[in-house]
Amino acid sequence: MELDMYAEELISHYEHPENKGEMAKPSAKMHEENISCGDKIDIYLEIEKGKVKDVKFQGSGCVISMGTASMLTGEIKGKSLAEIEKMDKEKLLKIIGVDPGPVRMHCATLSLRAIKKAVLEYEKKPIDVATKEL
């Protein structure tokens, strides 16, 4: 029953996404694609004083990738860049409340990978292995 509730929330975010749109002058921007399924996302971050002041995304893809992008963008507003750098797959799964399984995990992690890469690029840091493997 509880799993259904989380799945319904993910579907709701897919159908009525939060933070969807472009940003005119982002502090950081990143494009990511999932070649195996065709999901695509562009992340736009407005960063101020080391924190995410605003975030937007544009993209196309399945319920899992786009629903997760909506939920995750809401979660990172106000977070410090250091907090975002520490985010991992386990944290993401807690946010969305659904384990998509090994076959669809790449759909769920698409937006997190884009966000983390945007933050690391903004900070002029190399992309770490954990981020590449999301």
Number of C-alpha atoms within 10 A of each C-alpha: 6 9 11 11 12 16 20 12 18 25 18 14 19 21 13 12 20 18 18 18 15 15 17 8 10 15 17 19 22 19 19 18 18 15 8 8 12 11 19 20 21 20 28 28 26 18 21 13 8 12 18 20 15 19 27 21 25 18 19 13 17 18 18 24 26 29 26 30 34 25 21 22 24 16 12 19 16 15 14 16 20 12 10 17 16 11 16 16 17 9 11 20 16 10 14 21 18 20 16 15 9 8 7 14 16 20 27 27 24 23 32 25 24 24 30 24 25 22 24 20 15 15 12 9 10 9 15 12 8 12 20 11 10 18
